[in-house]
Amino acid sequence: MSEPILVTGGTGTLGRQVVWRLRDAGRDVRVLSRRAQEGAAKVPGVEYVQGDLLKDQGIAEALDGVRTVMHCASDKKGDEKATANLVRAAGALPEAPHLLYVSIVGVDDVTFGYFKSKRDSERVITDSALPWTIMRATQFYDLILKGAKSGARFPVVPVPAGFLVQPIDPDEVAARLVELALGEPAGRVPDMAGPEVTSAADLIKRYLHANSRRKKVLQLWMPGLGKIKEGKLLVQDGEGQDGRRTWEEFLAAKAGA
């Protein structure tokens, strides 16, 4: 049996797709999860270990025999602390594992709390003695879809004005992360973004059209979005790797699922 690859956040939007891709590649996979996984929630052939990064519980057990860690977990209440607990436990192993972390495009400029916590987590990793790889990705289509569904409950759909995005299918991000995990530590690698730069309002209008929902989208001014309107959530031309799956293709796949 080969050494297992540990995936934190392996039950989330991105992590679950990472787990499936690793398993399909014939790798042994272990998932660290806060909750016990039962039935359909479990990916066949995958080992699940219960633990909590933020509470520093179960991490050593999850790391036993591991040479590669894919840190896909995110915790809005303490991402930096959770990452620090993972790094400390990994650093105590006889042989330091390769730590791969997925972050967000824009963390250097956007000052929202979650973005700051992701940037702080990056620093925890880069300041450590672990061999590491960090890749930043733009917002996932799933996040846009969640917002679109939530807004569509109202007679008029409210959307922040000038909110520029370049969202990507998380499965494409998962594919790239698995490639990186199976390779050598690479430090900071090129960012990854979707195939189209547009506004959140445009994406929501297209969602409504695809679902035959005749509703008006109202763009509202909101404070604190200056950096986003400047394009700080986008990957500059030639500086990253673009996904190929379009918003319409993603929506069609979700409708057929």
Residue pairs with C-beta under 8 A, 6 or more apart in sequence:
1 28
2 27
2 28
3 28
3 65
3 66
3 67
3 68
4 27
4 28
4 29
4 30
4 47
4 65
4 66
5 22
5 27
5 28
5 29
5 30
5 66
5 67
5 68
5 69
5 70
5 181
6 30
6 31
6 32
6 62
6 63
6 66
6 68
6 69
6 70
6 97
7 15
7 18
7 19
7 22
7 29
7 30
7 31
7 32
7 69
7 70
7 72
8 15
8 31
8 32
8 53
8 69
8 70
8 71
8 72
8 73
8 86
9 15
9 71
9 72
9 73
9 74
10 16
10 18
10 19
10 29
10 31
10 32
10 33
10 46
10 72
11 31
11 33
11 35
11 37
11 41
12 72
12 73
12 74
13 140
13 142
13 170
14 72
14 102
14 140
14 170
14 173
14 174
14 177
15 31
15 70
15 72
15 73
16 43
17 170
17 171
17 174
18 70
18 72
18 174
18 177
18 178
19 29
19 31
19 43
19 46
20 43
20 174
21 174
21 175
21 178
22 29
22 178
22 181
23 29
23 43
23 44
23 45
23 46
25 178
25 182
27 182
28 47
29 43
29 45
29 46
29 47
30 46
30 47
30 48
30 49
30 62
30 66
31 37
31 43
31 46
31 47
31 48
31 49
32 49
32 51
32 53
32 58
32 59
32 62
32 73
33 48
33 49
33 50
33 51
34 50
34 51
34 52
35 50
36 48
36 50
37 48
42 48
49 58
49 61
49 62
50 58
51 57
51 58
51 59
51 61
51 62
52 58
53 59
53 73
53 75
53 82
53 83
53 85
53 86
54 75
54 77
54 78
54 81
54 82
54 85
56 85
56 89
59 85
59 86
59 89
60 89
60 92
63 69
63 89
63 90
63 93
63 97
66 93
66 97
67 95
67 97
67 98
68 97
68 98
68 100
68 181
69 86
69 90
69 97
69 98
69 99
69 100
70 100
70 177
70 181
71 83
71 86
71 99
71 100
71 101
71 102
72 102
72 177
73 82
74 114
74 118
75 82
76 113
76 114
76 117
78 117
79 114
79 117
79 118
79 120
79 121
80 117
80 120
80 121
80 124
82 121
83 101
83 121
83 124
83 125
84 124
86 99
87 99
87 124
87 125
87 128
87 130
90 96
90 97
90 99
90 130
91 128
91 129
91 130
96 129
96 130
96 131
97 130
97 131
98 130
98 131
98 132
98 133
98 181
98 184
98 185
99 125
99 128
99 130
99 131
99 132
99 133
100 132
100 133
100 134
100 135
100 177
100 180
100 181
101 121
101 122
101 125
101 132
101 133
101 134
101 135
102 134
102 135
102 136
102 137
102 173
102 177
103 118
103 119
103 121
103 122
103 134
103 135
103 136
103 137
104 115
104 118
104 136
104 137
104 138
104 139
105 136
105 137
105 138
105 166
105 191
105 193
105 233
105 234
105 235
105 240
106 115
106 227
106 228
106 232
106 233
107 115
107 116
107 118
107 119
107 122
107 136
108 119
109 227
109 232
110 227
110 228
110 232
110 233
111 224
111 227
112 224
122 134
125 132
125 134
126 132
126 134
131 185
132 185
132 187
133 180
133 181
133 185
133 186
133 187
133 189
134 187
134 188
134 189
135 173
135 176
135 177
135 180
135 188
135 189
135 190
135 191
135 192
136 191
136 192
137 168
137 173
137 191
137 192
137 193
138 165
138 166
138 167
138 168
138 191
138 192
138 193
138 194
138 233
138 234
138 235
139 165
139 166
139 167
139 168
139 233
140 167
140 168
140 169
140 170
140 173
141 167
141 168
141 169
141 170
141 194
141 247
141 250
142 170
143 167
144 165
144 167
144 200
144 203
144 204
144 207
144 247
145 207
145 250
145 251
145 254
147 200
147 204
148 157
148 203
148 204
148 207
148 208
151 157
151 158
151 159
151 204
152 204
152 207
152 208
152 211
152 213
152 215
155 215
156 215
156 216
156 217
156 218
157 204
157 208
157 215
157 216
157 217
157 218
158 218
158 220
159 200
159 201
159 204
159 217
159 218
159 219
159 220
160 200
160 219
160 220
160 221
160 222
160 225
161 201
161 219
161 220
161 221
161 222
162 199
162 219
162 225
162 228
162 229
163 199
163 200
163 201
163 225
163 228
163 229
164 197
164 198
164 199
164 228
164 229
164 231
164 233
164 234
165 197
165 198
165 199
165 200
165 203
165 233
165 234
166 193
166 194
166 196
166 197
166 198
166 233
166 234
166 235
167 194
167 203
167 247
168 192
168 193
168 194
168 243
168 245
169 194
169 243
169 245
169 250
171 245
172 192
172 243
172 244
172 245
173 192
173 243
176 192
176 241
180 186
180 189
190 239
190 240
190 241
191 235
191 239
191 240
191 241
192 235
192 240
192 241
192 242
192 243
193 234
193 235
193 240
193 241
193 242
193 243
194 242
194 243
194 245
194 247
195 242
195 243
195 244
195 245
195 246
196 246
196 247
197 231
197 234
201 217
201 219
203 247
204 217
205 217
206 247
206 248
206 251
207 213
207 247
207 251
208 214
208 215
208 217
210 248
210 251
210 252
210 255
211 251
211 255
235 242
